[in-house]
Amino acid sequence: MTSTPGHEMSQPDDPDNRLDALRAAIDAVDREIVERLNRRAGLAQQVGELKHRTGAPVYRPEREAQIMARLRSVNPGPLPGDAIEAIWREVVSACRELERRLRVAYLGPAGTFSEQALLRHFGSSVEAIPCPTIDEVFRATEAGTADFGVVPVENSSEGAVNRTLDLFLLTPLSISGEVSVPVRQSLMTLGGSLEGVRRIASHPQSFAQCAGWLERNAPGIERLPVASNAEAARLAAQEPATAAIAGDHAAQRYGLQIVARSIQDDPNNRTRFAVIGRYACAPSGADQTSLILSVPDRAGAVHALIEPFARHGVSMKRFESRPARQGLWEYYFYIDVIGHRDDPPVAAALAELKSQAAFCKVIGSYPRAA
């Protein structure tokens, strides 16, 4: 059989035919995914009704951590585990909202790394409440204006966030989760270049994280410290002569163009955030416990402080000292150990510490960040 020019018959292995077949298969899978997502949402609604009858909390961090760990373990690829978790975080967030929309306070304004941490941990189906200071995040959560709060704890380059550590001493809240966010600092302007720029605005910690790059690439430009990177981005959006150092999320939110990406001096720079609230997590199987200790001022006191952990086989993840501002002791020690406070080895070590330490406060056992 012949065909006229311009009307050749398509062959079975024609790329266009193959592409149409693949797209049809994707459409069929999409319909199946939507059906199964709604089936999951219906089951979540039934769970919510049972929780409402029994007074159980809407959000259980340990349960969500177990879901993510299980999904990673059964994931055959080609999607990486991080992508699977990011997708399911939004699925879980949307299903949770069918029970009740959580209110979460964070260090604002919108566009900060704190907001990124909130979205990474809770998903986007929450009411995000920006607060001007870390103190306000604690106050909003303590007062019940927010169900949970997200506060920075430490940066891998610049160390501990001292105000957060100080407030942990005073608050009745507990840590119910942690989030580790890669800090990718970008230089951004309205026009997409440094032409005409007379000042660079950013948070002082970001200036410190990018000091080497700035010395090499913008040595004569004024540096303007502001309260947050999002505030720097807001200023840059209003003033063509002002550039900002912030995350790409802020550039998108404020309509800025990236001049240079990843200008932080440490390519592995990360900030760790704590999720605070009144919820006490049950064991998830992959937990850590945070506590604050102080010891009497005598020889060997610090060794005695940590010796029970070693003897009971409890691994220490972080040991941070902070000068005491009042009281009878010189330092408080902020310690993270692997395991839940109800795990027998951790429980035994804590029991000994409480009998020996001048001050001991467990500020949370919660799922470790992946």
C-alpha positions in Angstrom: 0.0 0.0 0.0 1.4 3.4 -1.0 0.7 6.9 0.4 0.7 10.2 -1.2 3.5 12.7 -0.3 2.7 14.6 2.9 0.3 11.9 4.1 2.7 9.1 5.1 1.3 6.5 7.4 2.6 6.5 10.9 4.7 3.4 11.9 4.2 1.6 15.2 7.7 2.8 16.3 7.1 6.4 15.3 8.3 8.7 18.1 5.1 10.7 18.0 3.0 7.5 18.5 5.3 6.4 21.3 5.0 9.8 23.0 1.2 9.8 22.7 1.0 6.3 24.3 3.3 7.4 27.1 1.2 10.5 27.8 -2.0 8.4 27.8 -0.4 6.1 30.3 0.6 9.0 32.5 -3.0 10.3 32.4 -4.3 7.0 33.5 -1.8 6.8 36.4 -2.8 10.4 37.4 -6.5 9.4 37.6 -5.5 6.4 39.7 -3.4 8.6 42.0 -6.3 11.1 42.5 -8.7 8.2 43.3 -6.3 6.8 45.9 -5.5 10.1 47.4 -9.2 10.7 48.0 -9.5 7.3 49.4 -6.7 8.1 51.8 -8.3 11.4 52.7 -11.6 9.6 53.5 -9.7 7.2 55.8 -8.0 10.3 57.5 -11.4 11.8 58.0 -12.6 8.7 59.8 -9.4 8.8 62.0 -10.2 12.5 62.7 -13.8 11.6 63.9 -12.4 9.0 66.3 -9.8 11.5 67.5 -12.5 14.1 68.1 -14.5 11.6 70.2 -11.5 10.6 72.4 -9.9 14.1 72.6 -6.7 12.8 70.8 -4.5 15.5 69.2 -4.8 16.3 65.5 -1.0 16.3 65.0 1.2 13.5 66.2 4.8 14.1 65.1 6.0 10.6 66.0 3.2 9.1 63.8 4.2 11.3 60.8 7.8 10.5 61.3 7.0 6.8 61.2 5.0 7.3 57.9 8.0 9.1 56.3 10.5 6.4 57.4 8.3 3.6 56.1 7.8 5.3 52.7 11.5 5.8 52.4 12.1 2.1 53.2 9.6 0.8 50.6 10.6 3.3 47.8 12.1 1.4 44.9 13.0 4.6 42.8 13.6 6.2 40.5 12.3 9.1 42.7 14.8 9.8 45.5 13.7 9.5 49.1 13.7 13.2 49.7 11.3 13.7 46.8 9.0 11.0 48.1 9.0 12.7 51.5 8.4 16.2 50.1 5.4 14.9 48.1 3.9 12.9 51.0 4.5 15.8 53.4 1.9 17.8 51.4 -0.4 14.8 51.2 -0.3 14.3 55.0 -0.7 18.1 55.5 -3.8 18.3 53.3 -5.3 15.2 55.0 -4.5 16.7 58.4 -6.3 19.9 57.5 -9.5 17.9 57.0 -9.4 17.4 60.7 -8.4 20.9 61.7 -6.1 23.6 60.3 -3.0 23.9 62.5 -1.7 27.3 63.5 2.1 27.5 63.5 4.1 30.5 64.6 7.6 31.2 63.1 10.2 33.9 63.0 9.0 36.1 60.2 8.3 37.9 58.0 7.4 35.7 55.1 10.3 34.6 53.0 12.7 33.6 55.9 14.5 30.3 56.3 12.2 29.9 59.4 9.2 29.8 57.0 11.0 27.3 54.8 11.5 25.1 57.9 7.8 25.4 58.8 6.8 24.3 55.3 9.3 21.5 55.2 8.0 20.1 58.5 4.3 20.8 58.4 3.5 21.2 54.7 1.6 24.1 53.3 -1.9 23.3 54.6 -1.4 25.2 57.9 -2.0 28.7 59.0 1.5 30.3 59.2 1.8 33.1 61.8 4.9 35.3 61.3 6.3 36.8 64.5 8.9 39.6 64.6 11.1 38.0 67.3 11.9 34.6 68.7 10.4 35.7 72.0 7.1 36.3 70.2 7.1 32.8 68.7 7.4 31.4 72.2 4.7 33.8 73.6 2.3 33.0 70.8 2.7 29.3 71.4 2.5 29.5 75.1 -0.7 31.6 74.9 -2.4 29.2 72.5 -2.5 31.7 69.7 -0.5 29.1 67.8 -0.6 25.3 68.2 3.2 25.1 67.5 6.1 27.3 66.9 9.3 27.0 64.8 12.5 28.6 66.2 16.1 28.4 65.0 18.4 26.5 67.4 21.9 26.5 65.7 23.7 27.1 62.5 26.5 24.8 61.3 28.7 27.9 60.6 27.8 30.4 63.2 26.9 28.1 66.1 24.0 28.3 68.6 21.1 30.8 68.5 21.6 32.0 72.1 18.2 33.7 72.5 16.4 30.4 71.7 18.6 28.6 74.3 17.9 31.2 77.0 14.1 30.9 76.4 14.2 27.1 76.7 15.2 27.6 80.3 12.0 29.5 81.0 9.3 28.1 78.8 6.8 25.4 79.8 6.8 24.2 76.2 8.5 21.1 74.9 10.4 20.3 71.7 8.2 18.0 69.5 10.4 17.9 66.4 13.4 19.2 64.6 14.0 20.5 61.0 17.4 20.8 59.3 17.3 23.3 56.4 20.2 23.8 54.0 21.1 27.5 54.0 21.7 28.7 50.4 22.3 32.4 50.4 21.8 34.3 47.2 22.5 37.9 46.2 19.4 39.5 44.6 18.3 42.8 43.2 15.3 44.2 41.2 17.3 44.4 38.0 19.4 41.2 38.3 22.8 42.9 38.5 24.9 45.0 40.9 24.9 48.0 38.5 23.8 51.1 40.5 23.7 49.2 43.8 25.0 51.2 46.7 24.2 49.0 49.7 23.6 45.3 50.5 21.0 44.5 53.2 20.9 41.3 55.2 20.7 39.7 58.6 24.1 40.0 60.5 24.4 36.2 60.6 24.1 36.0 56.8 26.8 38.7 56.4 29.0 36.5 58.5 28.2 33.4 56.5 29.0 35.2 53.2 32.0 37.3 54.4 34.6 35.8 52.1 32.4 36.1 49.0 31.5 39.7 49.8 35.2 40.6 50.3 36.1 39.2 46.9 33.1 40.4 44.9 31.6 43.4 46.6 34.3 45.0 48.7 33.3 48.6 48.4 29.5 48.3 48.8 27.9 49.4 52.1 26.5 46.6 54.2 23.1 47.3 55.9 22.2 45.0 58.8 18.4 44.4 59.1 16.2 42.2 61.3 15.8 39.3 58.8 16.7 38.3 55.3 13.1 38.7 54.3 13.2 42.3 55.5 16.3 42.7 53.3 14.4 41.3 50.3 11.5 43.6 51.0 13.8 46.6 51.0 15.5 45.5 47.8 12.1 45.2 46.1 11.4 48.8 47.0 14.8 50.4 46.4 16.7 49.7 43.1 20.0 50.9 44.8 19.7 48.1 47.5 20.6 44.5 47.0 19.7 41.7 49.5 21.2 38.5 50.7 18.5 36.0 51.3 17.2 32.6 50.2 15.7 31.9 46.8 12.3 31.6 48.5 12.5 35.3 49.4 13.4 36.3 45.8 10.3 34.6 44.5 8.1 36.1 47.1 9.3 39.7 46.6 9.8 39.6 42.8 13.6 39.9 42.8 16.2 38.5 40.4 19.2 36.4 41.4 22.6 38.0 40.8 24.6 35.2 42.3 23.5 31.9 44.0 25.0 30.0 46.9 27.4 32.7 48.0 27.8 31.3 51.5 31.4 30.5 52.4 30.5 27.0 53.7 28.7 25.0 50.9 27.3 22.6 53.5 25.8 25.4 55.7 22.6 24.3 57.5 20.4 25.7 60.2 18.6 23.5 62.6 15.2 24.5 63.9 13.1 23.2 66.8 9.3 22.7 66.7 7.9 23.7 70.1 4.5 23.2 71.6 2.7 21.5 74.5 2.6 18.0 72.9 4.8 15.3 74.4 5.9 12.8 71.8 5.7 9.1 72.3 8.6 7.0 70.9 8.9 6.9 67.2 11.8 4.5 66.9 14.3 7.1 65.8 14.3 9.8 68.5 16.5 12.1 70.4 16.2 13.8 73.8 17.2 17.4 74.6 17.9 18.5 78.1 19.5 21.4 80.1 21.8 20.7 83.0 23.9 22.6 85.5 26.3 21.3 88.1 27.8 22.6 91.3 31.1 24.4 90.9 33.5 21.7 92.0 36.3 19.6 90.5 35.1 16.8 88.2 31.5 18.0 88.1 31.3 18.1 84.3 32.7 14.6 84.0 30.2 13.3 86.5 27.5 15.1 84.4 28.1 13.0 81.3 29.5 9.8 82.7 26.0 8.2 83.2 25.4 8.5 79.4 28.5 6.6 78.6 27.9 3.9 81.2 24.4 3.3 80.0 25.4 3.3 76.3 23.6 6.5 75.4 25.2 8.4 72.5 25.6 12.2 72.9 24.8 14.2 69.8 25.4 17.8 71.0 27.0 19.4 74.1 26.7 23.2 74.3 27.6 25.4 77.2 25.9 28.7 77.9 26.8 31.2 80.7 24.2 31.4 83.4 22.7 34.9 83.8 21.6 34.3 87.3 21.6 31.7 90.1 24.3 29.7 91.9 26.0 28.1 88.9 28.3 29.4 86.2 27.1 27.5 83.2 24.1 25.6 81.8 24.8 22.7 79.5 22.5 22.0 76.6 22.7 18.3 75.6 21.1 16.2 72.9 21.3 12.4 73.2 20.1 9.7 70.9 17.0 7.9 72.1 13.6 8.7 73.7 13.4 9.6 77.4 11.2 6.4 77.9 13.9 4.1 76.3 15.4 2.1 79.2 19.0 3.2 78.7 18.1 6.9 78.4 15.6 6.7 81.4 18.3 5.1 83.6 20.9 7.8 82.7 18.3 10.6 83.3 17.4 9.2 86.7 21.0 9.3 87.8 21.5 12.8 86.4 18.5 14.2 88.2 19.9 12.9 91.5 23.3 14.5 90.9 22.8 17.7 88.9 22.1 21.0 90.5 19.5 21.7 87.8 18.0 19.3 85.2 15.2 20.0 82.7 14.2 17.7 79.9 12.9 19.9 77.1 11.7 17.2 74.8 12.0 13.8 73.3 11.1 13.8 69.6 11.8 12.3 66.2 15.2 13.0 64.8 15.4 14.8 61.5 16.2 12.5 58.6 
